[in-house]
Amino acid sequence: MVTPSRTSVTGAAAVGLLLAACVAGGSAVAAPAPAAPDPRVGPLFLAGTPIHVCTGSVLDSADGDLVLTAAHCIAGSGGALSFAPGFDRGVAPFGLWTVSQIYVDPAWLESQDPQHDYAVLRVAPSGTTVPASVESVVGGGFELASAPEPATTVAVTGYPTLGEGPVSCTAATTSTDSYPTVICDGLGEGTSGGPWVTGSRVVALVGGLDHGGCTDSVSYSPTFGSGTLALLDRAERRGAGDSTPFALAGACTRS
């Protein structure tokens, strides 16, 4: 999730102060741990390759064929991605699902506004003619909901690029310049797009500010709201998909 290409001294100091404040206040910094695979969550691969770029999660939707991830995860890919729900130690127990359409917020298309760093992907089974939806195969999807209030406990799940399975971290949310924030030391590269879940609802994802953050200790999310729900509605109505530009350079890059 974290590849700091250019981390400012000011930003690093701010993260250090934030972590120090949490420890001084008696709140332990959470750390991710290996997790049992969730059939609704999986890595995104560049199609036809073993290269894992990000994480996605199955949404509860009208046709059961939609997956949520960060918009910066699919920037420049042309949508040539495969989704492997429940992936574990090299095995895709629910098959590979090819991305057939992508939907991104107009504000992301126009200026790559980090508050709109989310995307909905339509997927179809790879290498089979059996009519099925990913939601029916994995047994359901997450309800898309609005951003969590500060101090909401969420479970963040993602697939580190160098790992063989998912990791998960449970922490209380805070806010940084209106971006939902979790402090969890060790969510690594590849977890961008990973869902923040409370109950059966996905309320945020790793992304947004600095593509999710400049270090693996602090993770951000765009603020889910009316724009996120409108994007899901457009995808459910099977409107025309979008093409995405290459990601703009930023202070750092997390994928």
Secondary structure, 3 states (H helix, E strand, C coil): CCECCCCCHHHHHHHHHHHHHHHHCCCCCECCEECCCCCCEEEEEECCCCCEEEEEEEECCCCCCEEEECHHHHCCCCCCEEECCCCECCECCCCCEEEEEEEECHHHHHHCCHHHCCEEEEEEECCCCCCCCHHHHHCCCEEECCCCCCCCEEEEEECCCCCCCCEEEEEECEEECCEEEEEECCCCCCCCCCEEEECCEEEEECCCHHHHCCCCCEEECCCCCHHHHHHHHHHHCCCCCCCCCCCCCCCCECC
